[in-house]
Amino acid sequence: MDALYTAVATATHGRDGRTVTSDGKLDLGLSAPVELGGNGEGTNPEQLFAAGYAACFGSALGLVGQSAKVDVSDAAVTAEVGIGKQGEGFALAVTLRVELPDSVDRETGRKLVEQAHQVCPYSNATRGNIPVELVIE
């Protein structure tokens, strides 16, 4: 693959530290969520992953919608990223909730969401590695 763009971010001190992108546009304090024993005062890696996946999937949906000549510009994607124990370590699971405009019929919407799942780089990166559930609302 020839990269068209490369994002660079550095994190220090893990879940209780800070993450900063090389261009300085993202500079966040990190903390583990209360559910994982942290103070919950900062953001956490699962929230960052959810935000990125939701945005990326929304773009993929727009791309396939445009190809199909279906306006999905008002669609909203909510990514839920769960973390839990798996064996000796931890694992993630994702639910993508896609709210389509009323003008898109259910069958067309389902097809577009499935196509977006084939196009989205996050979906391609996670496929076969973590479960991803697609929910059309």
PLY file of the C-alpha trace (Angstrom):
ply
format ascii 1.0
element vertex 137
property float x
property float y
property float z
element edge 136
property int vertex1
property int vertex2
end_header
0.00 0.00 0.00
1.22 3.48 -0.83
0.02 5.71 2.00
-1.85 8.82 0.89
-1.62 10.26 4.40
0.04 9.19 7.65
-1.23 10.34 11.03
1.34 10.47 13.81
0.49 10.54 17.51
2.59 9.95 20.60
1.21 8.77 23.93
3.11 8.94 27.20
2.28 7.18 30.47
-0.35 4.88 28.94
-3.95 5.25 30.07
-3.01 7.83 32.70
-0.97 10.09 30.48
-1.34 12.28 27.46
-1.57 11.84 23.69
-0.49 14.46 21.17
-0.47 14.42 17.38
2.62 15.57 15.51
0.78 18.65 14.22
-0.52 19.54 17.70
-4.17 19.55 16.60
-4.98 16.81 19.10
-3.60 17.11 22.61
-5.55 15.17 25.20
-5.14 14.07 28.76
-5.83 10.37 29.19
-7.28 8.40 32.06
-8.79 4.98 32.47
-12.57 4.94 32.81
-14.01 4.44 36.28
-15.21 0.98 35.18
-11.57 -0.03 34.68
-10.37 1.46 37.97
-9.43 4.91 36.74
-10.64 8.34 37.71
-12.44 8.87 34.37
-11.34 12.50 34.18
-9.67 12.26 30.76
-10.52 10.49 27.56
-9.49 6.88 26.96
-8.26 4.81 24.01
-11.66 3.19 23.48
-13.31 6.61 23.10
-10.64 7.67 20.61
-11.11 4.46 18.63
-14.91 4.90 18.68
-14.66 8.50 17.44
-12.28 7.55 14.63
-14.28 4.50 13.56
-17.59 6.43 13.54
-16.12 9.24 11.42
-14.36 6.88 9.02
-17.44 4.67 8.58
-19.55 7.76 7.93
-17.17 8.79 5.17
-17.25 5.30 3.66
-21.06 5.38 3.75
-21.02 8.74 1.97
-18.70 7.34 -0.70
-20.85 4.28 -1.45
-24.00 6.42 -1.27
-22.57 8.81 -3.82
-21.69 5.90 -6.13
-25.25 4.58 -5.81
-26.68 8.10 -6.25
-28.33 7.91 -2.82
-28.05 10.93 -0.53
-26.86 9.77 2.88
-25.22 13.06 3.82
-27.48 13.36 6.90
-26.62 9.88 8.19
-25.19 9.58 11.69
-22.86 6.79 12.81
-22.40 5.93 16.47
-19.60 3.54 17.34
-19.74 1.68 20.64
-16.38 0.14 21.58
-16.42 -2.33 24.43
-13.36 -3.70 26.20
-13.29 -6.82 28.30
-11.13 -9.66 29.52
-10.19 -12.35 27.04
-7.96 -15.09 28.34
-4.93 -13.49 29.97
-5.44 -10.18 28.17
-8.17 -7.91 26.90
-10.25 -7.72 23.72
-12.49 -5.22 21.97
-15.94 -5.50 20.41
-17.67 -2.87 18.29
-21.28 -2.03 17.50
-21.84 0.47 14.71
-25.26 2.12 14.91
-26.17 3.82 11.64
-29.07 6.26 11.53
-30.04 6.84 7.91
-32.14 9.69 6.52
-35.88 8.93 6.27
-35.60 9.25 2.49
-33.54 6.02 2.31
-35.61 2.83 2.32
-34.55 0.02 4.66
-33.30 -2.41 1.98
-31.23 0.24 0.18
-29.86 1.42 3.51
-28.87 -2.11 4.53
-27.02 -2.62 1.24
-25.20 0.71 1.56
-24.16 -0.02 5.16
-22.84 -3.45 4.14
-20.93 -1.89 1.23
-19.50 0.78 3.52
-18.32 -2.00 5.84
-16.33 -3.44 2.92
-14.81 -0.04 2.01
-14.07 1.48 5.44
-10.38 1.19 6.45
-11.32 0.64 10.12
-13.66 -2.20 9.12
-10.94 -3.72 6.97
-8.42 -3.42 9.81
-10.72 -5.05 12.36
-12.28 -7.74 10.14
-11.46 -11.15 11.54
-9.83 -9.60 14.61
-12.75 -8.26 16.63
-16.51 -8.66 16.31
-18.26 -5.74 14.61
-22.06 -5.62 14.69
-23.89 -3.40 12.20
-27.19 -1.95 13.42
-29.39 0.20 11.20
-31.66 2.47 13.19
0 1
1 2
2 3
3 4
4 5
5 6
6 7
7 8
8 9
9 10
10 11
11 12
12 13
13 14
14 15
15 16
16 17
17 18
18 19
19 20
20 21
21 22
22 23
23 24
24 25
25 26
26 27
27 28
28 29
29 30
30 31
31 32
32 33
33 34
34 35
35 36
36 37
37 38
38 39
39 40
40 41
41 42
42 43
43 44
44 45
45 46
46 47
47 48
48 49
49 50
50 51
51 52
52 53
53 54
54 55
55 56
56 57
57 58
58 59
59 60
60 61
61 62
62 63
63 64
64 65
65 66
66 67
67 68
68 69
69 70
70 71
71 72
72 73
73 74
74 75
75 76
76 77
77 78
78 79
79 80
80 81
81 82
82 83
83 84
84 85
85 86
86 87
87 88
88 89
89 90
90 91
91 92
92 93
93 94
94 95
95 96
96 97
97 98
98 99
99 100
100 101
101 102
102 103
103 104
104 105
105 106
106 107
107 108
108 109
109 110
110 111
111 112
112 113
113 114
114 115
115 116
116 117
117 118
118 119
119 120
120 121
121 122
122 123
123 124
124 125
125 126
126 127
127 128
128 129
129 130
130 131
131 132
132 133
133 134
134 135
135 136
